[in-house]
Amino acid sequence: MTILTRSLIVSVRPVFSRSLHASTKAFSAKSSKIPAPRGEFQDPKSFLNKIRRGCDEVADKFKDWDHLFTATRNEMKHEMGLTPQQRKWVLKWTELYRQGVNPYHIPKPVKKKS
């Protein structure tokens, strides 16, 4: 019985790690669809100017519309030099745009002093 259990555990581990990798890969930015520009958003600069929070400063680092929607978190960090907050904000808004939400400015919440 223990031999069967051990062989089962050994055979499950490689399958689990491959399936975990495959599912993680399915959610990468490169595999996501690139939405067509719509309305006032025709280039990365107009998109990033609208979402603000310092993203308008890095608009020139995105080559074109496709690059804005295919750039990965690591590429934004190492090759483009975006801060963690900028990366999170750009990735959040590109995903919302894919879902049909047009960008709009959301001001940063102000911390109240107590």
Rosetta blueprint (number, residue, H / E / L):
1 M L
2 T H
3 I H
4 L H
5 T H
6 R H
7 S H
8 L H
9 I H
10 V H
11 S H
12 V H
13 R H
14 P H
15 V H
16 F H
17 S H
18 R H
19 S H
20 L H
21 H H
22 A H
23 S H
24 T H
25 K H
26 A H
27 F L
28 S L
29 A H
30 K H
31 S H
32 S L
33 K L
34 I L
35 P L
36 A L
37 P L
38 R E
39 G L
40 E L
41 F E
42 Q L
43 D L
44 P H
45 K H
46 S H
47 F H
48 L H
49 N H
50 K H
51 I H
52 R L
53 R L
54 G L
55 C H
56 D H
57 E H
58 V H
59 A H
60 D H
61 K H
62 F L
63 K L
64 D L
65 W H
66 D H
67 H H
68 L H
69 F H
70 T H
71 A L
72 T L
73 R H
74 N H
75 E H
76 M H
77 K H
78 H H
79 E H
80 M L
81 G L
82 L L
83 T L
84 P H
85 Q H
86 Q H
87 R H
88 K H
89 W H
90 V H
91 L H
92 K H
93 W H
94 T H
95 E H
96 L H
97 Y H
98 R H
99 Q L
100 G L
101 V L
102 N L
103 P L
104 Y L
105 H L
106 I L
107 P L
108 K L
109 P L
110 V L
111 K L
112 K L
113 K L
114 S L
